[in-house]
Amino acid sequence: MNSPAFVLPAISSQRAGDMGKWVTTGRRRARRELEIREAVYGSEYNRRMKIQRIYIDTSVIGGCFDSEFAEWSNGLIADFRNGIFQALLSEVIAAEVGDAPENVQRIYAELMSLNAEVLTVDESALGLAEEYQKRGILTPNFYDDGLHIALATIAEADLMVSWNFKHIVRFDKIRMFNAVNIEFGYKPLQIFSPREVTTYGQEEN
């Protein structure tokens, strides 16, 4: 399975209909969950309950327009729209989408309008990413992949989500990243694909 590329087709009418279905399904699910929570815990539940903060890399946004990944990427974007999760973006993502197709930039702009948390690249993030390089977890050509992980780690994201199965969403890599994180006093970072995280499709299960 390859990570989604940025050479992507325009949204078809069928795909647009699917996106509408994902939004509707997500909203219905969010309303039902809120009703259940309020019935059990009272109306203050949502203010007390911590919404999970999810760092996404650029592959998740690009995946919205790739036939292999669109179902799950769009499901996760719908979760952000419906307030089920809080999106974490970064200066790295902003730079990467700068030359991306307009439809990718449009999704990024929408996430920004949803009050996404934007992480800045600082000395701590650069230092942790450099440590991944020193340990041979990633080669210099894929330094930015490590920077994504470092930013999510330092921000204590609840999850990082990516379609990059070669360098990020891989059991052996995750173990090595987290060994460094723990050594430097950070919490382990949980890393998954959008398919494992989105609430889309759960109603059918």
N, C-alpha and C positions, 0 to 999 in steps of 0.2 A: 504494500500500500504506500503510495507516494504522497508527500505533503502537497497541498493545493498550490498551484502556481497562480501568478497574477495575470496571465494571458487568458482572459475569461470572457465567455459570451454574455450578451445582454440578457436580462431577465425575460423569459417567455411569459405569455399570458397564463399558462398552466402554472409556472413557478410562482408568479404573482398571486395566483389563487391559493397555492399551497402556503405562501407566507401569511396570507390573510387567515387561513385555517389555523396556523400555528399561534398567531396572536390571539384569536378567539378562544382557542383551547386553553392557552396559558392564562388568560384573564378569568375564564370560567373556573379553572382549577384554583387560582389564587383566591377568588371570592369564596369558594367552597371551603378552602383550608382556613381562611380568616373566620368564617362563620363558625366552624368547628372549634377553633381555638378560643374564640370569644365565648362560646357557649360553655366551654370547659373551664377556662381560666379567667374570663372577664374581659372587658373592653380594653384594659391596659396591657393586654398580652403583647401586642405588636410593638408597643413602645419599649417593653422590657426585653423582648426577644432580639437577639443579635442576628442580623441578616448576614449571611456568609459573603465575604469579600473575595472575589475571584479575579485573579490576574490572568488576562488572556494575551497571547502573542498574536502577531499579525496573521499567522496561518488560520486562525479561527475566523477572522473577518474575511479573508480571501476564500475560505471554505464555503461561505454563503452562496457563492456563484460557481462552485465546482460540483458537478453531478454526483461525484463519489461522496462528498462531505456535506452537501447543502442541507440535507434533512436535519442533521444534528447541529450544525453551526447556526442555522436559522432558528432552531428550537432554543438554543442557548441565548441568542439575541432577544428572542421573545421573552425569555425569563427575565432578562435585564429590563425590558420594557415594562413588564408587569410587576417589577419590584420584588421578585422572588430572590434575586441575587443582586449584589452591588458590584459593578464593573470596576476593575483596576486597570488603568492604562499607564503608559510611560512615555518619556521623551524618545525612547528608542522606537516605539511603535509609531509615534508621530513622524519621525524621520523616515521610517520604512514605507509608510503609506503616502509619503509626499509625491512619489513618482508612480503610484499605483493607478489603475483605471478609476474613472469617476465613480463607478458603482461601489468600489471598495472604499473610496474616500467618503462616500455618502453614508455608509454604515458607521464609519469612524466618527463622522460629524454627529450622527444621531446619538451614539454612545456618549459623546461629550455633552450633548444637550440633556442627557439623562443624569447629569451631575456625577459622571464618572470621576473617580479619584485618580489623579495623574501623578505618577511617581517621577521624581527628578533624579538624574544621574549625579551621584556625589562620590566623594573619595571612598566611602565605605563600600559602595556598590562596585566601583572600579577595582578596589582591592580584593574583594571576594571573587569577582570574575577572573581576576588575574591568578588567584590561587587555584581555580579550576584548571587554568592553563598549565600551571606549574605541576599539577598532579597528573597531567596527561589525560584528563577527562574529555577535553575538547581540543582540537587543533586551532591555531590562530585564525584559519579561514572561517571558523564558526564562533568567533569570540562573542558576537552579539547574542547568540543563543545562551551563553553563560551569563551575559549581562541581564537578560530577561529573568533568569533564575535567581541571580543575585538580588535584583530589585524586588522580586516577589518575596524572597526570603527575608530581607531586611525589613520590609513593610509588614511582615507577619501575615501575609495573605493566607486565608483559610485553604485556598486551593490555587494551583496554577493549571490552566487548561491550554492544550496545544494539539495540533495535528502532526507535529514533528516527531515521528516515531524513530527517526535515525539518531537524533542527538538529545532529545528531551524526554519523550514519553516512552521510556525503555527501562526495564527493571534494573539492569546492571548500572546504567547511568544514574538513575535516581538514587540508588544506594551510595554511589560514589559522591554525588553532589551533597547528599545529606551527611555523609561522614565528615566532609569539610565543614558544612554548616554547624554541626554539633561541636566540632573541634574549636571553632571560632566563637562559640557561645550563642549561636542562633538555634531556633527551633527547626526540626525537620520540616521540609516542604512537601506537601502532598501534590502529586502531579497526575493528571488524568487527561483523557481525550474528551471532547464535547459530548460524545455519545454516552459516556459514563456519568455525566453530570447533569445534563439538561433534564427537566421534568417532562419534556415533550415525549409523548408516547406512553407515559405511565398510566394514563387512564384506560388504555387497552389491556393492561396487564392485570 
